[in-house]
Amino acid sequence: MTTLAVDIRQISPQTDARSSAGTIHDLAHSPHSTAADFAAAPLPGSMKAIVLLRKDETKLRSIPIEQRDLRKSLHHADVTVPEPDGGEVLVAVMAASLNFNGVWSALHEPMSPFHYLSQFARLEPGNAKHNLDYQIIGSDAAGIVVRVGAGVTNCRPGDRVVIHPGVVSGVSVTAYHDAVQDESCRAWGFETNFGALAEFCLVRANQIMPKPAHLTWEEAASLPLVNETVYRMLISQNGARMRLGESVLIWGATGGLGSLAIQYALRAGAWPIAVVSSPDKAALVRRLGCEAVIDRSAEGYVFIKADGQPNLRDLVRFRKKVQSLNGGRDPEIVFEHTGRETFAASVFVAAHGGRVVTCGSTTGYSHQYDNRYLWMHVKSIIGSHGATYHEAWKANDLVCKGLIHPVLSETYPLERAARGIERMRQNRHVGKIGVLCLADRAGLGVEDSAMRQRVGEDHLSLFQGGIPT
Ligand SMILES: NC(=O)c1ccc[n+]([C@@H]2O[C@H](COP(=O)([O-])OP(=O)(O)OC[C@H]3O[C@@H](n4cnc5c(N)ncnc54)[C@H](OP(=O)(O)O)[C@@H]3O)[C@@H](O)[C@H]2O)c1
């Protein structure tokens, strides 16, 4: 079994960032490297990674959640490079990106990450190697295939890829129908080990997708998780099935999911109504092309009162505001992920017969809402989680065609990933945060510059630099 090397250091700006990946690092930075070069290159024994430690578990969970310091639970460490078994692929991670699940992981909420690992280990004998005393987290990566296990035919060393973060065994009847509904379905780098925030990551062959050739490593890494989640929520037959001319209320419209949801609504000929929390964010969402914008902070909405009950006065006020931006009508779709503080409003403002589609609960997962507004107006709530490989592939294809764009705002070196995760926790970021793993600097990895020129730098850098905080 692999063991944690002795060098476990807490993340700090002073930490040594040099790569331990040797030859693979050099090949990845040379335009002349061939598939044979990658296949023949020696792998290092250890690599740098961002890990959670089992030994932190008891102490951390004894601290109230709001007082937990996630910089103390995230460690920049040297760990063993994993080996691919049958059906698996080892990828040299050029860049990764952060997702809100990194905040949950670092807080050890809503459940212990090591509980997830032991659950995953029990699913199939091959998963036992995931159940270690450390977990490499991270669910988005772009990189180069360096080794494939027995039976892998869909990729080979040297391929430039992005990773679909859904892990599913793929052998049950349910998995063939809708992998997300299969009980084996897990979020890679959240409920499994060997995730993206490392110099190498380990995935199943059916997580591999082609890297969009016009994007840099960090741009490519910023998309798969949010892109495919939004695709399922809004477009696919498993979600809200958004149609031409429908209106969609989108919470957190400059966040990772929200900024993609705005793009999908505009592309599909729907009418997005964005909710944000500052004038700077309102300006940013207008740059995406969205005309109808509500600044929830300026309006001072409080949808849930101190006693936990919905606040009808502000629900009515909010509904009128939404209608004023939507030709006097209620939105057919509400795009939800914000949870406790917004859910009552989402159910209240959705149109008669409308759909509230939800994939998360950033502000708390115990929701209060008045159910009369749901059943009397025949609205529905659609739960959504991740995406199937097919949905992920379709969503990635839209990026490859230059129809959906990255919303990268800032990029950190691997050893400073905790700072980015802390910014997400505090809601001080916009769009997506990139992390450089093996890539020496930002801006590398573009293979098709003609395509990049056609798409236009303007479209690719809309969120670059974020907003002043
Ligand atoms: N199940 C899945 O497959 C899946 C996939 C991806 C994400 N998620 C979940 O979805 C959530 C959002 O993910 P993300 O990547 O978009 O996160 P994000 O980048 O942090 O964006 C979240 C947005 O929520 C808004 N927000 C925060 N507090 C709010 C409040 N009190 N009221 C209204 N809006 C509030 C913020 O916008 P403003 O402050 O501007 O309003 C922020 O931009 C997370 O909980 C994540 O875990 C689930």
The ligand as an SDF file (V2000), in Angstrom:
LIG
                    3D

 48 52  0  0  0  0  0  0  0  0999 V2000
  -24.3540   18.6340   -7.0490 N   0  0  0  0  0  0  0  0  0  0  0  0
  -23.5220   19.0480   -7.9830 C   0  0  0  0  0  0  0  0  0  0  0  0
  -23.3050   18.3680   -8.9630 O   0  0  0  0  0  0  0  0  0  0  0  0
  -22.8500   20.3800   -7.8490 C   0  0  0  0  0  0  0  0  0  0  0  0
  -21.9550   20.7970   -8.8250 C   0  0  0  0  0  0  0  0  0  0  0  0
  -21.3590   22.0550   -8.6940 C   0  0  0  0  0  0  0  0  0  0  0  0
  -21.6280   22.8450   -7.5900 C   0  0  0  0  0  0  0  0  0  0  0  0
  -22.4900   22.3820   -6.6390 N   0  0  0  0  0  0  0  0  0  0  0  0
  -22.8090   23.2170   -5.4720 C   0  0  0  0  0  0  0  0  0  0  0  0
  -23.4210   24.4040   -5.9490 O   0  0  0  0  0  0  0  0  0  0  0  0
  -23.0550   25.5060   -5.1300 C   0  0  0  0  0  0  0  0  0  0  0  0
  -22.5040   26.6250   -6.0190 C   0  0  0  0  0  0  0  0  0  0  0  0
  -21.3220   26.2040   -6.6520 O   0  0  0  0  0  0  0  0  0  0  0  0
  -20.4280   27.2810   -7.4300 P   0  0  0  0  0  0  0  0  0  0  0  0
  -19.2520   26.5820   -7.9640 O   0  0  0  0  0  0  0  0  0  0  0  0
  -21.2710   28.0630   -8.3630 O   0  0  0  0  0  0  0  0  0  0  0  0
  -19.9890   28.2200   -6.2050 O   0  0  0  0  0  0  0  0  0  0  0  0
  -19.5270   29.7180   -6.2190 P   0  0  0  0  0  0  0  0  0  0  0  0
  -18.6160   29.9870   -7.3490 O   0  0  0  0  0  0  0  0  0  0  0  0
  -19.0570   29.9880   -4.8300 O   0  0  0  0  0  0  0  0  0  0  0  0
  -20.8560   30.5700   -6.4840 O   0  0  0  0  0  0  0  0  0  0  0  0
  -21.8770   30.6110   -5.5440 C   0  0  0  0  0  0  0  0  0  0  0  0
  -22.6710   31.8910   -5.6740 C   0  0  0  0  0  0  0  0  0  0  0  0
  -23.6870   31.8350   -4.6710 O   0  0  0  0  0  0  0  0  0  0  0  0
  -24.0640   33.1560   -4.3780 C   0  0  0  0  0  0  0  0  0  0  0  0
  -24.4500   33.2620   -2.9750 N   0  0  0  0  0  0  0  0  0  0  0  0
  -23.6880   33.0660   -1.8760 C   0  0  0  0  0  0  0  0  0  0  0  0
  -24.4090   33.3000   -0.7580 N   0  0  0  0  0  0  0  0  0  0  0  0
  -25.6490   33.6580   -1.1780 C   0  0  0  0  0  0  0  0  0  0  0  0
  -26.8450   34.0320   -0.5180 C   0  0  0  0  0  0  0  0  0  0  0  0
  -26.9080   34.1130    0.8220 N   0  0  0  0  0  0  0  0  0  0  0  0
  -27.9340   34.3450   -1.2690 N   0  0  0  0  0  0  0  0  0  0  0  0
  -27.8790   34.2940   -2.6140 C   0  0  0  0  0  0  0  0  0  0  0  0
  -26.7740   33.9620   -3.3000 N   0  0  0  0  0  0  0  0  0  0  0  0
  -25.6710   33.6380   -2.5840 C   0  0  0  0  0  0  0  0  0  0  0  0
  -22.8710   34.0470   -4.6610 C   0  0  0  0  0  0  0  0  0  0  0  0
  -23.3080   35.0790   -5.5300 O   0  0  0  0  0  0  0  0  0  0  0  0
  -23.7020   36.5730   -5.0390 P   0  0  0  0  0  0  0  0  0  0  0  0
  -23.0560   36.7910   -3.7150 O   0  0  0  0  0  0  0  0  0  0  0  0
  -23.1770   37.4610   -6.1060 O   0  0  0  0  0  0  0  0  0  0  0  0
  -25.1970   36.5980   -4.9790 O   0  0  0  0  0  0  0  0  0  0  0  0
  -21.8770   33.1480   -5.3900 C   0  0  0  0  0  0  0  0  0  0  0  0
  -21.4160   33.7180   -6.5920 O   0  0  0  0  0  0  0  0  0  0  0  0
  -22.0790   24.9700   -4.0890 C   0  0  0  0  0  0  0  0  0  0  0  0
  -22.7900   24.7030   -2.8930 O   0  0  0  0  0  0  0  0  0  0  0  0
  -21.5780   23.6830   -4.7050 C   0  0  0  0  0  0  0  0  0  0  0  0
  -21.1480   22.7460   -3.7440 O   0  0  0  0  0  0  0  0  0  0  0  0
  -23.1170   21.1770   -6.7490 C   0  0  0  0  0  0  0  0  0  0  0  0
  1  2  1  0
  2  3  2  0
  2  4  1  0
  4  5  1  0
  4 48  2  0
  5  6  2  0
  6  7  1  0
  7  8  2  0
  8  9  1  0
  8 48  1  0
  9 10  1  0
  9 46  1  0
 10 11  1  0
 11 12  1  0
 11 44  1  0
 12 13  1  0
 13 14  1  0
 14 15  2  0
 14 16  1  0
 14 17  1  0
 17 18  1  0
 18 19  2  0
 18 20  1  0
 18 21  1  0
 21 22  1  0
 22 23  1  0
 23 24  1  0
 23 42  1  0
 24 25  1  0
 25 26  1  0
 25 36  1  0
 26 27  1  0
 26 35  1  0
 27 28  2  0
 28 29  1  0
 29 30  1  0
 29 35  2  0
 30 31  1  0
 30 32  2  0
 32 33  1  0
 33 34  2  0
 34 35  1  0
 36 37  1  0
 36 42  1  0
 37 38  1  0
 38 39  2  0
 38 40  1  0
 38 41  1  0
 42 43  1  0
 44 45  1  0
 44 46  1  0
 46 47  1  0
M  CHG  2   8   1  16  -1
M  END
$$$$
